[in-house]
Amino acid sequence: MISTLFENDDVVVVDKPEALAAIPTRDGRGGSLFETLCAERGERLYIVHRLDKDTSGTIAFARSAESHRWLNQQFESRSVQKAYLALTHGVVAPETGRIDKPLRQFGSGRIAVDPERGKASVTEFRVLERFQSHTLVEAYPRTGRRHQIRVHLYDLGHPIVGDPLYGDKATQRHFPRLMLHALRLTLPSPSGQEITIEAPIPTSFQDLQHRLCRYNSTLP
């Protein structure tokens, strides 16, 4: 069963497991969170945004065509606030940062920084904890580009642990999951009230973080 974090007449917010596609894939194989959720609830839902397959955490679906249109407008106007947890390779030096680098998708499916042809992309972050070889950060995407946080942190020199696309492949393949979790989602509602929903940190995330950082003394 998919864990529901919040619902009202307009929206349902659930906790997406890692390794499950958020929406149906082109080849239709492997199933998706969207299909599973519609079947479990016995209702028609509407896709508003998405998470990468390997990312866990908060994701919202609209419950009517009217709320779908309204929520799409909120995402397009950047009225929705998102916060992610990421465990990166290396020690991130600044306490906070703003990565403002345009991104573009290439034929391989990978996303990369492209100052000339890329679309405007902004990610802000703050350091939560430093270890000898890793850093736990909270990241705030101010735009909604595909793989945005992953590529921006990789370009900064700190790829996310377990990322199968960005970072040294020989190193990344040793980790069982992508250490990126959609922690918090703040949505405006038609009534004007803001709704903030937080997804618990999965055991798989916590276990790997503890295993990687257990023998690393915390740095200031």
N, C-alpha and C positions, 0 to 999 in steps of 0.2 A: 504493500500500500504506500502511495505517495503521501508524505507528511504535509498537511495543510497548516500554514503559519498564520493566515488571516483570510477572511472572506467577508464580503458584504454583497449588496445587490449588484454592484458594478464590477467587482474584481475578485479574483482568488489568487492568493500568493502562496506558493508552495516551496518546499525545500528540495531542490534538484540534487539527486545523487551524482557523483562523478561517474564517468564512463558510460553515460546515457545521453544520447543526442537530445537536445531540447525540443527540436521540431523535426518532422519527417525529412529524411535524407533523400537525395535524388534517386538513389538506387532502391530505396524502400526497404533496405535490409537492417536488421538489428532493432527495429522499433524506435519509439521516441517517447519522451516525457509527455508531450502534447497528446499523442494517441492514447497512452496509458491513462492519463488523467481524465480525458473525455469518456473513456470506457468505464473507469471506476466510478465517476460521478453520474454517468448517464445523462450528460448534457453537452450541448454544443458550446465550445469555448472559442475564443479568438486570440490569435497570436499578436502580442504587442511588442515584445523584444525577445532577445535570445541570449543564451550563454553558450560558450564553447562546450563541446562534448565532455572534455576532461575537467571542466570547472564545476564545482559544487555550489549550492547555496540558493539565495532568494531569486525567484523569477515569478513574474506576474502574467496572468491571462485575463482578458476581459470576458464578461459574462453576457454581453449583448452587443449588437451592432452599434448602438448609440454610445455605449461606454468605450467600445473599441475605437471609435472615431475620436472621442474626447481624450482618451489616454494616448493615442498616437500623437495628438497635438501637443500634449504635455512633454512627451519624449522629444519631439522635434524642436520645441521651444526651450529645451534643456531645463525644464522645471522639475524634473525628476532627479533626485540625488542618490548616488550609488557609492558604496564603500566596499572595498575588497581587502581581504587579507592575502599577503603573498610572502612566501619565504624564498629569499633570493640567495644565489651563490655570492660569496664575497661580502666584505664589510662596506656598507653604504655610509659614506662619510658625513654628508649634511644631515641635519636633523629633519629638515623639510626640503621639498623641492618642487619645481614645476617644469615638466617636460613639454615643450611646445614645438613639436616636429611633425610636419605633414607626412601622412602615410599613404602608400599605394599598394594594391595587390598586383602581384606579378603572375605570369602564366603558370608557374609551378604551384600556385595556391598560397605561397608564402607572402607575408606582408613585410614591407620594408620602408624605411624613411626615404622619401623622395622630395627634396626641397622644391623642385621645379614642377612636378606633375602630381604630387600627392595632395590629399585632402587635409584641410586643417584638423589637427588632432592635439588635444591637450590632456595631460594627466598630471595631477598633483599627488604628492605623497608625504607621509611623515614616518619616521622611524619609530617603531615600538620597542624593539630590543635588538641588541647586537651581540653576536657570538664571534668566536675566533674565525670561523669560515663562512658564516651565514648571517643574514639580517632579516628580521621580521618587520615588514612594513604594512601600513594601511594605505591603500591607493584609492584615489578619487578620480575616475574618468569624467572629464568635463565635456567630452564629445563621445560618440558611440561607435567608433570604428571597429571593424573586425580585428581581433587579436591585439587591440590597442595597448593594454597594460603590458602584455607579454612582450610586444615589440619595443615599446618605450623603455622598459627596464633592461631588456637585452641590449638596446642601443646605448644605454647608460653604462654598460659593462657589468650588469648584474642580472643575468638571466634567471628566471624563476626555476627553482628546483623541480626536476622531473618533466620539464617541457620537451615534448618530442620533436618540436620544430625549431626552437631557438635555443642556442647554446651548444656546447660540445656534445655530439651525439654519443660518443663512447662513454661520457660521464653520465649524461641524462638517462640512458637506458637502464641504469642500475636502480632507478627509483620507481616505486610502484604507482605513483600518481603525480599529476600536476599539482603543485602546492599553491593553488589559487582558489580562493573561496569567496563567493559573493556574500559578504557578511550582512550588509544592511541596505535596505531600499526605503527611500522616503518618497511617497507619492502624494501629490495634491489630490483632493477630491472635489467633485462638482460643488459641494457645499462650502468649499473654501478651507476646510479643515485638512491639515497634513497628517498623513498616516505613516508611521515609521515601523518597519517590520525587520526583525533580525533573525537570521538563521543560526542555529547552534553550530559550533565548529565540529566537523565530523571526527569520529574516532580515528579514521585513517589519516587525517591531517595531523591530529594531535600526536598520534603514535610515531609518525615519521619525524615530526619536528623534535620530539623528545629524544628519539634515537640519534638524530643528527647532532643535536646540541647538548646531549647529556654530559659529554666530557669536554665541552668547550666552555671555558669560563666566560661569563657575561662581561662585555666591554662597556665602558662608560659612554 
